[in-house]
Amino acid sequence: MKENNKNNDPIQKFTSKDFALLDNLQRETFEYFLKEQNPENGLVKDSTMPKSPCSVAGLGMCLSAYIVADKNKYFSRKEAAEKTLTLLNFLYNSPQGTGKDAIGYKGFYYHFIDMKTGKRAWSCELSTIDTAILLAGVLTVGNYFLGKNREETAIRELADNIYRRIDWQWALNGSDFLCHGWKPETGFLPYSWDSKYSEAHLLYIFAMGSTTFPISNKGYKKWIKTFEWKKLYGIEYFYAGPLFIHQMSQVWLDFNGITDEINRQSGIDYFENSARATRVQQLYAIDNPSHFFQYGEKAWGFTASNGPGYRAVKVNGIERVFYDYVARGIPYGPDDGTISPWAAVTSLPFAPDIVLTVIKHAIEELELKKHSKYGFDASFNPTFPEIGANPNGWISPWQYALNQGPVILMIENFKSKLIWNTLKKCPYVIQGLKTANFEGGWLNDI
């Protein structure tokens, strides 16, 4: 097994010009959360698509982005606190229950909610993982705004109340594993977070850290034993195909140097695992086994994102199948030639050297900020024969909160570790990590 190969001080290799590039991308991307928002309640659109509802996971991104805005002086701390308070008040005071007006039930939230009323949209499920991503933002602001004034005191109280009312035990549905979700018409969904490496670290750690409805570590310990250890392109790691799986929990949780039982068996922590997964993405793009256009050392990022739409098209004599929004993964697919630059940017803390080349390539050569309102285009597909002869082929007409948020937050984690260090102050997170049997690193200082 390979030893950890971490760059102990990668930030020192970046020039002032490199940081200016990151700062500009971060600031432009943040505009999404200002301009795609309902100022009356703080809700943010899931996408720039017309009539888009709000994704509650996107709200977790938005809340976290507010503290980045304060640190980088996009606006005043008072304005950041006021925006945060507007959203938290709406989330806490909107009705919970089984009725049609409810925003959620048992403290959990529906996956998609109406931008004006907060009511359930699209007959969607009450989502445990999306609630967890929302909670990550709620707990972030609750542990950042520590002032004694009225606004910051209220933020802390609301954040605590939103977290403490969630009934994690109910979401087990009588098992050791947290269920994916629930619908008032049919009850619990038939799926649980019980197998394969996924973004569920965030979910289980929040559930185990609860002081009101805590769950044991039985499900967590069983879940991590199902992780697949693979060797791809000469690199060994816990496998998941889409890149977002290796990133989502670590947008907030600093796994660098701390280990659970499966980490101690494998010899690497989850931070190193994500670094390896990132490098495998680049190596796959260089290998390009399906011969898609423009894949290479500077063009990769295979994850859940928008695509040109489900259709079969013959390109240069080869029958290609293209998809719309799907979780693309490597090396086993699905892969249809769609690249998502935001996914590469989100790996900046894990592999800064190779990610910086992607950013520069996307801006300077592909001009992938040219067509979008807020930072990078969500995705593009140079293989798909887009009418209009765009040199990069098909480009997503929409941008998404779940793409924008990680770009802002992981650039900041690379620069200052702001999000990571803020969540380290949260007693619920500390308790959850310890219940999961994480040890070492910064946990030794708690």
Sine and cosine of phi, psi and omega as CSV:
sin_phi,cos_phi,sin_psi,cos_psi,sin_omega,cos_omega
0.00,0.00,0.64,-0.77,-0.02,-1.00
-0.96,0.27,0.53,-0.85,0.09,-1.00
-0.98,0.20,0.36,-0.93,0.11,-0.99
-0.83,0.56,0.68,-0.74,0.01,-1.00
-0.80,-0.61,0.91,0.41,-0.09,-1.00
-1.00,-0.04,0.65,-0.76,0.13,-0.99
-0.99,0.16,0.94,-0.35,-0.13,-0.99
-0.93,0.38,-0.41,0.91,-0.04,-1.00
-0.57,-0.82,0.87,0.49,-0.09,-1.00
-0.91,0.41,-0.42,0.91,-0.07,-1.00
-0.90,0.43,-0.42,0.91,-0.03,-1.00
-0.93,0.36,-0.33,0.94,-0.03,-1.00
-0.99,0.10,-0.17,0.99,-0.03,-1.00
-1.00,0.05,0.67,-0.74,0.01,-1.00
-1.00,0.04,0.17,-0.99,0.06,-1.00
-0.88,0.48,-0.55,0.84,0.05,-1.00
-0.92,0.39,-0.62,0.79,0.05,-1.00
-0.89,0.46,-0.70,0.71,0.00,-1.00
-0.92,0.39,-0.57,0.82,0.07,-1.00
-0.89,0.46,-0.63,0.78,0.05,-1.00
-0.88,0.47,-0.72,0.69,0.02,-1.00
-0.90,0.43,-0.69,0.72,-0.01,-1.00
-0.87,0.50,-0.69,0.72,-0.01,-1.00
-0.91,0.41,-0.68,0.73,0.02,-1.00
-0.89,0.45,-0.66,0.75,0.01,-1.00
-0.90,0.45,-0.71,0.71,-0.03,-1.00
-0.92,0.39,-0.69,0.72,0.01,-1.00
-0.90,0.44,-0.63,0.78,-0.01,-1.00
-0.92,0.39,-0.58,0.81,-0.01,-1.00
-0.89,0.47,-0.45,0.89,-0.01,-1.00
-0.83,0.55,-0.45,0.89,0.04,-1.00
-0.81,0.59,-0.70,0.71,-0.10,-0.99
-0.98,0.21,-0.15,0.99,0.11,-0.99
-1.00,-0.08,-0.63,0.77,-0.16,-0.99
-0.99,-0.15,-0.28,0.96,0.05,-1.00
-0.96,-0.27,0.66,0.75,-0.14,-0.99
-0.81,-0.59,0.52,-0.85,0.19,-0.98
-1.00,-0.04,0.95,-0.30,-0.10,-1.00
-0.91,0.41,-0.31,0.95,-0.03,-1.00
-0.96,0.30,-0.53,0.85,-0.03,-1.00
-0.80,-0.60,-0.13,0.99,0.02,-1.00
1.00,0.08,-0.02,1.00,-0.01,-1.00
-0.93,0.36,0.54,-0.84,-0.06,-1.00
-0.84,-0.54,0.67,-0.75,-0.01,-1.00
-0.90,0.44,0.60,-0.80,0.09,-1.00
-0.89,0.45,-0.58,0.81,0.00,-1.00
-0.48,-0.88,0.15,-0.99,0.06,-1.00
-0.99,0.16,0.02,1.00,0.05,-1.00
-0.88,0.48,0.66,-0.75,0.01,-1.00
-0.82,0.57,0.65,-0.76,0.04,-1.00
0.90,0.44,0.39,0.92,0.04,-1.00
-0.91,0.42,0.67,-0.74,0.16,-0.99
-0.98,0.21,-0.10,-0.99,0.06,-1.00
-1.00,-0.10,0.67,-0.74,0.18,-0.98
-0.99,-0.12,0.80,-0.60,-0.06,-1.00
-0.92,0.39,-0.47,0.88,0.09,-1.00
-0.89,0.46,-0.61,0.79,0.06,-1.00
-0.87,0.48,-0.47,0.88,0.03,-1.00
-0.94,0.34,-0.53,0.85,0.10,-0.99
-0.90,0.44,-0.62,0.78,0.08,-1.00
-0.90,0.44,-0.71,0.71,-0.06,-1.00
-0.88,0.48,-0.75,0.66,-0.01,-1.00
-0.86,0.51,-0.69,0.72,0.01,-1.00
-0.91,0.42,-0.59,0.81,0.00,-1.00
-0.91,0.41,-0.44,0.90,0.02,-1.00
-0.89,0.45,-0.57,0.82,0.00,-1.00
-0.97,0.24,-0.47,0.88,0.13,-0.99
-0.90,0.43,-0.66,0.75,0.02,-1.00
-0.89,0.46,-0.63,0.78,0.03,-1.00
-0.92,0.39,-0.72,0.69,-0.04,-1.00
-0.89,0.45,-0.61,0.80,-0.05,-1.00
-1.00,-0.07,0.10,0.99,0.10,-1.00
0.88,0.47,0.62,0.78,0.14,-0.99
-0.93,0.36,-0.55,0.83,0.17,-0.99
-0.41,-0.91,0.00,-1.00,-0.13,-0.99
-0.96,0.27,0.35,-0.94,0.07,-1.00
-0.87,0.49,-0.60,0.80,0.01,-1.00
-0.88,0.48,-0.68,0.73,0.01,-1.00
-0.92,0.39,-0.64,0.77,0.04,-1.00
-0.87,0.49,-0.68,0.73,0.01,-1.00
-0.91,0.41,-0.65,0.76,-0.01,-1.00
-0.91,0.41,-0.68,0.74,0.04,-1.00
-0.90,0.44,-0.67,0.74,0.03,-1.00
-0.88,0.48,-0.70,0.72,-0.05,-1.00
-0.91,0.40,-0.63,0.78,0.04,-1.00
-0.84,0.54,-0.73,0.68,-0.04,-1.00
-0.94,0.35,-0.71,0.71,-0.01,-1.00
-0.89,0.45,-0.64,0.77,0.06,-1.00
-0.86,0.51,-0.69,0.72,-0.01,-1.00
-0.91,0.41,-0.70,0.72,-0.02,-1.00
-0.90,0.44,-0.65,0.76,-0.06,-1.00
-0.97,0.23,-0.60,0.80,-0.13,-0.99
-1.00,-0.03,-0.19,0.98,0.08,-1.00
-0.94,0.35,0.54,-0.84,-0.14,-0.99
-0.90,0.43,0.66,-0.75,0.15,-0.99
-0.94,-0.33,0.64,-0.77,0.01,-1.00
0.42,-0.91,-0.24,-0.97,-0.04,-1.00
-0.99,-0.17,0.01,1.00,-0.04,-1.00
-0.98,0.20,0.13,-0.99,-0.06,-1.00
-0.95,0.33,-0.36,0.93,-0.01,-1.00
-1.00,0.05,-0.03,1.00,-0.16,-0.99
-0.97,0.25,0.59,-0.80,0.12,-0.99
-1.00,0.03,-0.30,0.95,-0.02,-1.00
-0.05,-1.00,-0.19,-0.98,-0.07,-1.00
-0.44,-0.90,0.62,-0.78,0.01,-1.00
0.84,0.54,0.45,0.89,0.00,-1.00
1.00,0.01,-0.28,0.96,0.06,-1.00
-0.99,0.15,0.25,-0.97,-0.04,-1.00
-0.84,-0.54,0.52,-0.86,0.11,-0.99
-0.91,0.41,0.54,-0.84,-0.05,-1.00
-0.83,0.55,-0.75,0.66,0.00,-1.00
-0.83,-0.55,0.68,-0.73,-0.01,-1.00
-0.73,-0.69,0.43,-0.90,-0.02,-1.00
-0.91,0.42,0.67,-0.74,-0.08,-1.00
-0.90,0.43,-0.45,0.89,-0.04,-1.00
-0.99,-0.12,-0.73,0.68,-0.15,-0.99
-0.99,-0.15,-0.39,0.92,-0.10,-0.99
0.99,0.15,0.03,1.00,0.02,-1.00
-0.95,0.32,0.42,-0.91,0.05,-1.00
-0.79,0.61,0.73,-0.69,0.01,-1.00
-0.93,-0.36,0.52,-0.85,0.16,-0.99
0.87,0.49,0.37,0.93,-0.04,-1.00
0.81,0.59,0.58,0.82,-0.10,-1.00
-0.97,0.24,0.12,-0.99,-0.03,-1.00
-1.00,0.07,0.42,-0.91,0.27,-0.96
-0.96,0.29,0.91,-0.42,-0.21,-0.98
-0.96,-0.27,0.84,-0.54,0.01,-1.00
-0.95,0.32,-0.68,0.73,-0.05,-1.00
-0.95,0.32,-0.62,0.79,0.02,-1.00
-0.94,0.35,-0.56,0.83,0.12,-0.99
-0.89,0.45,-0.64,0.77,0.01,-1.00
-0.90,0.44,-0.65,0.76,0.03,-1.00
-0.92,0.39,-0.63,0.78,0.12,-0.99
-0.86,0.51,-0.73,0.69,-0.01,-1.00
-0.87,0.50,-0.56,0.83,0.03,-1.00
-0.84,0.54,-0.67,0.74,0.06,-1.00
-0.94,0.35,-0.65,0.76,0.01,-1.00
-0.87,0.50,-0.73,0.68,-0.01,-1.00
-0.95,0.32,-0.50,0.87,0.06,-1.00
-0.88,0.48,-0.78,0.63,-0.02,-1.00
-0.93,0.36,-0.53,0.85,0.03,-1.00
-0.91,0.41,-0.42,0.91,0.01,-1.00
-0.96,-0.27,0.09,1.00,0.06,-1.00
-0.97,-0.26,-0.70,0.71,-0.02,-1.00
-1.00,0.10,1.00,0.02,-0.12,-0.99
-0.96,-0.28,0.18,0.98,0.01,-1.00
-0.93,0.36,0.26,-0.97,-0.04,-1.00
-1.00,-0.09,-0.01,1.00,0.00,-1.00
-0.95,0.30,0.14,-0.99,-0.10,-0.99
-0.86,0.51,-0.73,0.69,-0.08,-1.00
-0.90,0.44,-0.73,0.68,-0.08,-1.00
-0.96,0.28,-0.54,0.84,0.10,-0.99
-0.90,0.44,-0.68,0.73,0.01,-1.00
-0.91,0.42,-0.62,0.78,0.05,-1.00
-0.85,0.53,-0.73,0.68,-0.02,-1.00
-0.89,0.45,-0.68,0.74,-0.02,-1.00
-0.91,0.41,-0.69,0.72,0.00,-1.00
-0.91,0.41,-0.69,0.72,0.01,-1.00
-0.86,0.51,-0.69,0.73,0.00,-1.00
-0.91,0.42,-0.68,0.74,-0.02,-1.00
-0.92,0.40,-0.64,0.77,0.02,-1.00
-0.89,0.46,-0.68,0.74,-0.01,-1.00
-0.94,0.34,-0.72,0.69,-0.15,-0.99
-0.94,0.35,-0.39,0.92,-0.03,-1.00
-0.99,0.10,-0.10,1.00,-0.03,-1.00
-0.96,0.27,0.81,-0.59,-0.04,-1.00
-1.00,-0.07,1.00,0.10,-0.01,-1.00
-0.90,0.43,-0.54,0.84,-0.01,-1.00
-0.90,0.43,-0.64,0.77,0.07,-1.00
-0.86,0.51,-0.63,0.77,-0.08,-1.00
-0.95,0.32,-0.15,0.99,0.11,-0.99
-0.96,0.27,-0.40,0.92,0.00,-1.00
0.80,0.59,0.65,0.76,0.08,-1.00
0.99,0.14,0.05,1.00,-0.01,-1.00
-0.92,-0.39,-0.13,-0.99,0.09,-1.00
-1.00,0.01,-0.15,0.99,-0.13,-0.99
-0.92,-0.39,0.60,-0.80,0.07,-1.00
-0.95,0.31,0.71,-0.71,-0.01,-1.00
-0.97,0.24,0.44,-0.90,0.05,-1.00
-0.91,0.42,-0.59,0.81,-0.05,-1.00
0.03,-1.00,-0.14,-0.99,-0.12,-0.99
-0.45,-0.89,0.53,-0.85,0.10,-0.99
-0.78,-0.62,0.63,-0.77,-0.03,-1.00
-0.89,0.45,-0.45,0.89,-0.04,-1.00
-0.98,0.20,-0.54,0.84,-0.17,-0.99
-0.79,-0.62,-0.09,1.00,0.01,-1.00
1.00,0.07,-0.47,-0.88,-0.09,-1.00
-0.93,0.36,0.59,-0.81,0.11,-0.99
-0.93,0.36,0.41,-0.91,-0.07,-1.00
-0.99,0.14,0.30,0.95,-0.05,-1.00
-0.82,-0.57,0.57,-0.82,0.05,-1.00
-0.74,-0.67,0.29,-0.96,0.06,-1.00
-0.99,0.10,0.97,0.24,-0.16,-0.99
-0.84,-0.55,-0.08,1.00,-0.05,-1.00
-0.41,-0.91,0.47,-0.88,0.06,-1.00
0.95,0.32,0.53,-0.85,0.05,-1.00
-0.88,0.47,0.77,-0.64,-0.07,-1.00
-0.45,-0.89,-0.10,-1.00,0.01,-1.00
-0.99,0.15,0.19,0.98,-0.15,-0.99
-0.98,0.20,-0.02,1.00,0.08,-1.00
-0.82,0.58,-0.72,0.70,-0.01,-1.00
-0.84,0.54,-0.71,0.71,-0.04,-1.00
-0.89,0.46,-0.78,0.62,-0.07,-1.00
-0.93,0.37,-0.62,0.78,-0.02,-1.00
-0.91,0.41,-0.65,0.76,0.07,-1.00
-0.90,0.43,-0.64,0.77,-0.03,-1.00
-0.93,0.37,-0.63,0.78,0.00,-1.00
-0.96,0.27,-0.36,0.93,-0.02,-1.00
-1.00,0.02,-0.08,1.00,-0.05,-1.00
-0.89,0.45,0.59,-0.81,0.09,-1.00
-0.98,-0.18,-0.09,1.00,-0.03,-1.00
-0.94,-0.35,-0.71,0.71,-0.01,-1.00
-0.72,-0.70,0.83,0.55,-0.10,-1.00
-0.94,0.33,0.49,-0.87,0.15,-0.99
-0.95,-0.30,0.34,-0.94,0.04,-1.00
-0.98,0.20,0.02,-1.00,0.01,-1.00
-1.00,-0.05,0.18,0.98,-0.04,-1.00
-0.86,0.51,-0.76,0.64,-0.01,-1.00
-0.90,0.43,-0.66,0.75,0.01,-1.00
-0.87,0.49,-0.72,0.69,-0.05,-1.00
-0.91,0.42,-0.59,0.81,0.05,-1.00
-0.94,0.33,-0.64,0.77,-0.04,-1.00
-0.89,0.46,-0.75,0.66,-0.09,-1.00
-0.92,0.39,-0.36,0.93,0.05,-1.00
-0.95,0.32,-0.23,0.97,0.01,-1.00
-1.00,0.02,-0.07,1.00,-0.05,-1.00
-0.90,0.43,0.67,-0.74,-0.01,-1.00
-1.00,-0.05,0.81,-0.58,0.06,-1.00
-1.00,-0.09,0.90,-0.43,-0.06,-1.00
-0.84,-0.54,0.34,-0.94,0.12,-0.99
-0.87,-0.50,0.92,-0.40,-0.02,-1.00
-0.79,-0.62,0.76,-0.65,-0.02,-1.00
0.79,0.61,0.59,0.81,0.05,-1.00
0.98,0.17,0.10,1.00,-0.06,-1.00
-0.90,-0.43,0.76,-0.64,0.02,-1.00
-0.99,-0.17,0.68,-0.73,0.01,-1.00
-0.17,-0.99,0.21,-0.98,0.13,-0.99
-0.96,0.27,0.83,-0.56,-0.22,-0.97
-1.00,0.03,0.69,-0.73,0.33,-0.94
-0.48,-0.88,0.67,-0.74,-0.09,-1.00
-0.95,0.31,-0.80,0.60,0.00,-1.00
-0.95,0.32,0.67,-0.75,-0.08,-1.00
-0.92,0.39,-0.50,0.87,-0.07,-1.00
-0.88,0.47,-0.48,0.88,0.00,-1.00
-0.88,0.47,-0.57,0.82,0.00,-1.00
-0.98,0.18,-0.07,1.00,-0.12,-0.99
-0.89,-0.46,-0.62,0.79,-0.30,-0.95
-0.83,0.55,-0.80,0.60,-0.01,-1.00
-0.90,0.45,-0.55,0.84,-0.07,-1.00
-0.99,0.12,0.00,1.00,0.23,-0.97
-0.88,0.48,-0.56,0.83,-0.04,-1.00
-0.93,-0.37,-0.58,0.81,-0.11,-0.99
-0.99,-0.14,0.81,-0.58,0.01,-1.00
-1.00,0.04,0.99,-0.16,0.00,-1.00
-1.00,-0.02,0.09,1.00,-0.04,-1.00
-0.94,0.33,0.94,-0.34,0.06,-1.00
1.00,-0.05,-0.12,0.99,0.07,-1.00
-0.94,-0.34,0.52,-0.85,-0.13,-0.99
-0.66,-0.75,0.59,-0.81,0.19,-0.98
-0.98,-0.18,-0.17,-0.99,-0.11,-0.99
-0.89,0.46,-0.66,0.75,-0.04,-1.00
-0.95,0.31,-0.52,0.85,0.10,-0.99
-0.89,0.45,-0.69,0.72,-0.04,-1.00
-0.92,0.39,-0.48,0.88,0.08,-1.00
-0.96,0.28,-0.63,0.78,-0.07,-1.00
-0.99,0.14,-0.47,0.88,-0.01,-1.00
1.00,-0.07,0.03,1.00,0.06,-1.00
-0.71,-0.70,0.49,-0.87,0.08,-1.00
-1.00,0.05,0.08,-1.00,-0.06,-1.00
-0.94,0.34,-0.46,0.89,0.07,-1.00
-0.89,0.46,-0.76,0.65,0.04,-1.00
-0.89,0.45,-0.60,0.80,0.03,-1.00
-0.86,0.50,-0.67,0.74,0.02,-1.00
-0.93,0.36,-0.56,0.83,0.08,-1.00
-0.89,0.46,-0.66,0.75,0.02,-1.00
-0.93,0.38,-0.68,0.73,0.02,-1.00
-0.87,0.49,-0.59,0.81,0.02,-1.00
-0.90,0.43,-0.70,0.72,0.00,-1.00
-0.93,0.37,-0.54,0.84,0.08,-1.00
-0.90,0.44,-0.60,0.80,0.06,-1.00
-0.86,0.50,-0.71,0.71,0.01,-1.00
-0.90,0.43,-0.67,0.74,-0.01,-1.00
-0.91,0.42,-0.60,0.80,0.07,-1.00
-0.89,0.46,-0.69,0.73,0.00,-1.00
-0.90,0.44,-0.60,0.80,0.05,-1.00
-0.92,0.39,-0.68,0.74,0.03,-1.00
-0.91,0.41,-0.70,0.71,0.07,-1.00
0.73,0.68,0.89,0.46,-0.10,-0.99
-0.89,0.46,-0.43,0.90,0.00,-1.00
-0.99,-0.14,0.07,1.00,0.11,-0.99
0.86,0.51,0.74,0.67,0.10,-0.99
-0.99,0.16,0.39,-0.92,-0.06,-1.00
-0.96,0.28,0.63,-0.78,0.16,-0.99
0.93,0.36,0.01,1.00,0.12,-0.99
-0.88,0.48,0.54,-0.84,0.05,-1.00
0.20,-0.98,-0.19,-0.98,-0.06,-1.00
-0.83,0.56,-0.57,0.82,-0.07,-1.00
-0.96,-0.27,0.05,1.00,-0.07,-1.00
-0.71,-0.70,0.99,-0.14,0.04,-1.00
-0.35,-0.94,0.14,-0.99,-0.08,-1.00
0.69,-0.72,1.00,0.05,-0.12,-0.99
-0.90,-0.44,0.91,-0.41,-0.22,-0.98
-0.29,-0.96,-0.16,-0.99,0.09,-1.00
-0.97,0.25,0.89,-0.46,-0.01,-1.00
-0.21,-0.98,0.10,-0.99,-0.03,-1.00
-0.95,0.32,0.45,-0.90,0.03,-1.00
-0.63,-0.78,0.00,-1.00,-0.12,-0.99
-0.95,0.31,-0.10,1.00,0.03,-1.00
0.93,-0.36,0.50,-0.87,-0.05,-1.00
-0.96,0.29,0.90,-0.43,0.05,-1.00
-0.18,-0.98,0.42,-0.91,0.06,-1.00
-0.96,-0.26,0.77,-0.64,-0.06,-1.00
-0.66,-0.75,0.65,-0.76,0.08,-1.00
-1.00,0.02,0.84,-0.54,-0.03,-1.00
-0.84,-0.54,0.88,-0.48,-0.03,-1.00
0.78,0.63,0.65,0.76,0.05,-1.00
0.99,0.13,-0.02,1.00,-0.01,-1.00
-0.95,-0.32,0.77,-0.63,0.05,-1.00
-0.97,0.26,0.89,-0.45,-0.01,-1.00
-0.92,-0.39,0.60,-0.80,0.11,-0.99
-0.93,-0.36,0.82,-0.58,-0.03,-1.00
-0.93,-0.37,0.47,-0.88,-0.07,-1.00
-0.85,-0.53,0.29,-0.96,0.10,-1.00
-1.00,-0.04,-0.85,-0.52,0.00,-1.00
-0.99,0.14,0.90,-0.44,-0.03,-1.00
-0.45,-0.89,0.39,-0.92,0.05,-1.00
-0.99,0.11,1.00,-0.06,0.02,-1.00
-0.97,0.25,0.60,-0.80,-0.03,-1.00
-0.56,-0.83,0.33,-0.94,-0.02,-1.00
-0.77,-0.64,0.48,-0.88,0.03,1.00
-1.00,-0.06,0.06,1.00,-0.15,-0.99
-1.00,-0.10,-0.02,1.00,0.04,-1.00
1.00,0.04,-0.05,-1.00,-0.01,1.00
-0.93,0.37,0.58,-0.81,0.05,-1.00
-0.62,-0.79,0.87,-0.50,-0.05,-1.00
-0.83,-0.55,0.28,0.96,-0.01,-1.00
1.00,-0.08,0.03,1.00,-0.02,-1.00
-1.00,0.08,0.76,-0.65,0.02,-1.00
-0.90,-0.44,0.67,-0.74,0.00,-1.00
-0.87,-0.49,0.99,-0.11,-0.05,-1.00
-0.84,0.55,-0.55,0.83,-0.02,-1.00
-0.86,0.51,-0.54,0.84,-0.01,-1.00
-0.92,0.39,-0.62,0.78,0.07,-1.00
-0.91,0.42,-0.69,0.72,-0.01,-1.00
-0.86,0.52,-0.61,0.79,-0.04,-1.00
-0.91,0.41,-0.29,0.96,0.08,-1.00
-1.00,-0.01,0.21,0.98,-0.05,-1.00
-0.80,0.60,-0.72,0.70,-0.01,-1.00
-0.91,0.40,-0.43,0.90,-0.07,-1.00
-0.99,0.14,-0.61,0.80,-0.09,-1.00
-0.54,-0.84,0.92,0.40,-0.15,-0.99
-0.86,0.51,-0.54,0.84,-0.05,-1.00
-0.90,0.43,-0.74,0.67,-0.04,-1.00
-0.98,0.17,-0.45,0.90,0.02,-1.00
-0.94,0.34,-0.63,0.77,0.00,-1.00
-0.86,0.51,-0.60,0.80,0.02,-1.00
-0.91,0.41,-0.57,0.82,0.05,-1.00
-0.91,0.41,-0.70,0.72,-0.01,-1.00
-0.87,0.49,-0.75,0.66,0.00,-1.00
-0.89,0.46,-0.66,0.75,0.00,-1.00
-0.89,0.45,-0.69,0.72,-0.03,-1.00
-0.91,0.42,-0.58,0.81,-0.03,-1.00
-0.99,0.11,-0.77,0.64,-0.19,-0.98
-0.99,0.11,-0.55,0.83,-0.06,-1.00
-0.96,-0.27,-0.67,0.74,-0.02,-1.00
-1.00,0.02,-0.29,0.96,0.00,-1.00
0.81,0.58,0.74,0.67,-0.08,-1.00
-1.00,0.09,0.24,0.97,0.22,-0.98
-0.96,-0.28,-0.07,1.00,-0.13,-0.99
-0.94,0.34,-0.52,0.85,-0.15,-0.99
-0.98,-0.19,-0.13,0.99,-0.16,-0.99
-0.93,-0.36,0.34,-0.94,0.03,-1.00
-0.99,0.17,-0.54,0.84,-0.22,-0.97
-0.72,-0.69,1.00,0.04,0.04,-1.00
0.95,0.30,-0.63,-0.78,-0.08,-1.00
-0.95,0.31,0.49,-0.87,0.28,-0.96
-0.86,0.51,0.54,-0.84,-0.05,-1.00
-0.89,0.46,-0.64,0.77,-0.03,-1.00
-0.22,-0.98,0.32,-0.95,0.07,-1.00
-0.54,-0.84,0.38,-0.93,-0.01,-1.00
-0.68,-0.74,0.99,-0.12,-0.03,-1.00
-0.95,0.32,-0.24,0.97,0.02,-1.00
-0.99,0.13,-0.54,0.84,-0.03,-1.00
-0.94,0.34,0.77,-0.64,-0.07,-1.00
-0.98,0.19,0.98,0.20,-0.03,-1.00
-0.93,0.36,0.76,-0.65,0.07,-1.00
-0.93,0.37,0.74,-0.67,-0.06,-1.00
0.88,-0.47,-0.11,0.99,0.12,-0.99
0.82,0.57,0.62,0.79,0.12,-0.99
-0.90,0.44,0.72,-0.69,-0.06,-1.00
-0.88,0.48,-0.36,0.93,0.03,-1.00
-0.98,-0.21,0.26,0.97,0.00,-1.00
0.94,0.35,-0.63,-0.78,0.00,-1.00
-0.96,0.28,0.68,-0.73,0.09,-1.00
-0.79,-0.61,0.73,-0.68,-0.03,-1.00
-0.83,0.55,0.79,-0.62,0.06,-1.00
-0.98,0.22,-0.18,0.98,-0.08,-1.00
-0.86,-0.50,0.43,-0.90,0.17,-0.99
-0.88,-0.47,0.36,-0.93,-0.18,-0.98
-0.76,-0.65,0.63,-0.78,0.02,-1.00
-0.85,0.53,-0.61,0.79,-0.04,-1.00
-0.96,0.26,-0.21,0.98,0.16,-0.99
-1.00,0.01,-0.65,0.76,-0.09,-1.00
-0.93,0.37,-0.71,0.71,-0.08,-1.00
-0.84,0.54,-0.79,0.62,-0.02,-1.00
-0.87,0.50,-0.52,0.85,0.05,-1.00
-0.88,0.48,-0.76,0.65,-0.01,-1.00
-0.87,0.48,-0.74,0.67,-0.16,-0.99
-0.96,0.26,-0.61,0.79,-0.02,-1.00
-0.98,0.19,-0.47,0.88,0.18,-0.98
-0.88,0.48,-0.66,0.75,0.00,-1.00
-0.93,0.36,-0.63,0.78,0.06,-1.00
-0.88,0.47,-0.60,0.80,0.05,-1.00
-0.91,0.41,-0.68,0.73,-0.06,-1.00
-0.96,0.27,-0.69,0.72,-0.19,-0.98
-0.67,-0.74,-0.12,0.99,-0.08,-1.00
0.87,0.49,0.46,0.89,-0.12,-0.99
-0.85,0.52,-0.78,0.63,-0.06,-1.00
-0.92,0.40,-0.73,0.69,0.02,-1.00
-0.84,0.54,-0.75,0.66,-0.07,-1.00
-0.92,0.38,-0.51,0.86,0.04,-1.00
-0.93,0.37,-0.70,0.72,-0.01,-1.00
-0.94,0.34,-0.37,0.93,0.05,-1.00
-0.92,0.40,-0.30,0.95,0.02,-1.00
-0.99,0.13,-0.20,0.98,-0.16,-0.99
-0.99,0.13,0.88,-0.47,-0.03,-1.00
-0.90,0.44,-0.48,0.88,0.02,-1.00
-0.93,0.37,-0.64,0.77,0.04,-1.00
-0.91,0.41,-0.69,0.72,0.01,-1.00
-0.87,0.49,-0.70,0.71,-0.01,-1.00
-0.91,0.42,-0.65,0.76,0.02,-1.00
-0.88,0.47,-0.69,0.73,0.02,-1.00
-0.90,0.44,-0.66,0.75,-0.01,-1.00
-0.94,0.34,-0.60,0.80,0.07,-1.00
-0.90,0.43,-0.55,0.84,0.05,-1.00
-0.98,0.20,0.02,1.00,0.01,-1.00
0.93,0.36,0.55,0.84,0.19,-0.98
-0.96,0.26,0.60,-0.80,-0.01,-1.00
-0.63,-0.77,0.24,-0.97,0.18,-0.98
1.00,0.09,-0.06,-1.00,0.08,-1.00
0.79,0.61,-0.66,-0.75,-0.07,-1.00
-0.92,0.40,-0.35,0.94,0.04,-1.00
-0.90,0.43,-0.43,0.90,0.02,-1.00
-0.92,0.38,-0.34,0.94,-0.03,-1.00
-1.00,-0.02,-0.06,1.00,-0.04,-1.00
-0.99,0.14,0.00,0.00,0.00,0.00
